[in-house]
Amino acid sequence: MSILGSTPPASIKATFQEYCTVVKQTDERHACWNTSTREMIFRTLSELSVDLKPLQAIKEGSVRNFDTVCLGFRPTPTNIVLREGTVTRGLVKMGGYLFYSQVYNGKILVGISYPHVETLQDARPNKGLALLDPEEITEEKIFEHVEHFLKELTKDESSPSMEEELQRHRSFGFGSFKDS
């Protein structure tokens, strides 16, 4: 008998056990990411980048158990030059990338960040490809993700959205305008 005067229902104990199992799985996912998965992804992407220049593999470890491994394009100059008064400035294309990022519960978010030209375009929202346990990530899956990433970027770069282009500020000698 408890201080409540009765024994707690079995469902509370079962729910608590479920929670404990989830917490244990989160710890196991963090351990797997830290001991093998993160390095395997980085190694695989680094090896691929040798044949896919100028793509580059990057490992970003700003916070333990919340870091990211990417394959992407570094920012590059465009041929677009803006003139504001007497100042001219060449614009930079911010490179797109494929990322593997561990989320709070240890799972790995696989996604795409799209390229955009600074000042002219707002960055498009990232696209999620998968949310996986670290053990589910294999070289074959990485190859699939890289191919999907390259197809997405090819489609995005070759067929810009007319709606998005119409939203961009334009100036035809009358100053800059945009519908309100």
Sequence and secondary structure as in RCSB ss.txt:
>XXXX:A:sequence
MSILGSTPPASIKATFQEYCTVVKQTDERHACWNTSTREMIFRTLSELSVDLKPLQAIKEGSVRNFDTVCLGFRP
TPTNIVLREGTVTRGLVKMGGYLFYSQVYNGKILVGISYPHVETLQDARPNKGLALLDPEEITEEKIFEHVEHFL
KELTKDESSPSMEEELQRHRSFGFGSFKDS
>XXXX:A:secstr
  TTSS   HHHHHHHHHHHHHHHHHHHHHHHIIIIIHHHHHHHHHHHHHHSTT EEEEE SSTTS EEEEE   
EEEEEEEEETTEEEEEEEE  EEEEEE TTS EEEEEE  EETTT      EEEEEE GGG  HHHHHHHHHHHH
HHHHHHHHS  HHHHHHS EESSS EE   
